[in-house]
Amino acid sequence: MELVLWIDLLAGATGLTSLWLLRTGGTRGAGLMLVSLVLTMASGLMAIAFWTFRGDFSLAWWIPNLYCCSSRSPRSSR
């Protein structure tokens, strides 16, 4: 469980650093943002694997969340 926390913290730190670099004109901001997204995805997959191994899987939670993620929101039309 400790590994997930460190990946989450690293993903957050690289994401915030990439935003700061992009705002200040740094050339490495986009590459660092990609690293942050990959770390976030890896952390999410680790969490899903953990919940699956524990047997803590409920369609009552997944169905509304998948609907919210797949439906178009006003921000996604940009």
N, C-alpha and C positions, 0 to 999 in steps of 0.2 A: 504494500500500500504506500510505502514511503516513496517509491519510484514515481508513482503517479503525481504526487505532490510536487516533486522536483521538476517533472516535465511540465506541469501546469504553470509553475512559477517561471520556468525558462521560456515557455511560450508567451506568457504575458510580458515578460521583460523584453524579449526580442520584438514583440508586436509594438510595444510602446516606443522602443528605441527606433524601430523602422519608421513610425509616424513622425517622430522628432527629426530624424534624418531627412525625410521627405519634405517637411516644412522648412527646414533650414537649408535646403538645396543640396543635401548630400547625395552622392551618386549611388550609394550602396543601400539605400532605403528599400527599393523594390526587391532586391535579392534577400534582404533580411526579413521582409514581410513574407516572402515565400517560405523561408525557414520557419517562421512563426506559425504559418498555416499548416505546414507539415507536422510540426510538433503538436498543435492543437488536435489535428486529426488522429495522430497516433495516441494521444491521451484519451480521446473519446472512444477509440476502438478498444483500448485497454479497459476502460470503464464498462463498456458493453460486454466484453468478455468476462469481466469480474461478476457482473450481475447475472449473466447467463450461467456461469459455473455455480453460483450460489442458488440458482433456481428462482431468483427474484425478478421474474419476467411477467409483466401484466399487460395484456392488450388494452385494458382500460386506461393505461397511461400512454402507451405507444400510439394508439389510433388518433387521439386528439392532437398529439404533438406532431405526428407525421402530417396530419391535415394542415396544421398551422405552418409547417415548414414548406409544404408544397403549394399552398394557396398563394396567390399574388397579393402582396401588400403594397400600399402606396409607395413605399421606399424602393421596392424591387423593380419598379417600372422605369427607373432612371437609366 
